[in-house]
Amino acid sequence: MFLDLLERRPLLEETYANWMFDIYAWALRNFDPVMFREETLLVTPSNQHFPGRASSPDEMANLIFDRVVAYAGMEHWPLKLMPPDSCVLQPAAEVRVATGVRGARAMAVEPSPASLTVSYEPGYLNNPEAIIAMFAHTLAHYLGKSATEPPPGGGESWPQTTEILAVFLGFGLMFANTALVLPRGGCCGGPVVRRQAYVTQHDITYALAIFSTLKGLPQKQVLQHLKKSLRGHFKRASREIQSRYANRLQELEQYC
């Protein structure tokens, strides 16, 4: 009986859950629903999605970055990965990019006179999932700024909005798996790379469940790459989304 009561208690407060659905609706309206339906993948931290070998840290970072850009459908954007400790500056000239579509149908309007730069900490290469999430979050920031309408919740929740947007782009597993990293103890424990997370591991898992439900993914496809401590939460979130928020799912599906 006690477990039944816990199961009936919503995982998220209704206003917060609806805000997540609003972010998805905003993303579908502004960032190419055709790309989401036909090309967006559940990107996994595996050799399947990040193949290849690198002979240096810089080469590894560029290999990962190029794959993240491709999965985000932003290969036509003037994005440039800078070396570690670079000073990332706002472009002096206007960045020109076709923002209406992404992926295979997108084409650069013309060479841009400026670049959108991204940098990284070398230590992140010790945690590939964290660096994937960091790159994806930066791309979501640039993409989000190109929207023709303000995001739900306004600018105050921009870091959280762009994390949800990165889940929409297909990178939810990496965000969920790295939202909480505990330090290793003992004399042999090395430094731990911490990703600055703006959405908790359980809440970002809820956003991942929205993604997988919209895409019609088998749960097994998600669970085999999701860390064990979040698998039960993902299953319950998926059930809750399909029952409690069936009307919101239908609303999103009209964009897809």
Buried (B, 14 or more C-beta within 10 A) or exposed (E): EEEEEEEEEEBBEEEEBBBBBBBBBBBBEBBBBBBBBEBBEBBBBEEEBBEEEEEEBBEBBEBBBBBBBEBBBBBBBBBBBBEBEEEEEEBEEEBBBBBEBBBEBBEEEEEBEBBBBBBBEBBBBBBBBBBBBBBBBBBBBBBBEBBEEEBBBEEEBBEBBBBBBBBBBBBBBBBBBBBBBEEEEEEEEEEEBBBEBBBEBBBBBBBBBBBBBBBEBEBEEBBEBBBEEBBEBBBBBBBBBEEBBEEBBEBBEEBE
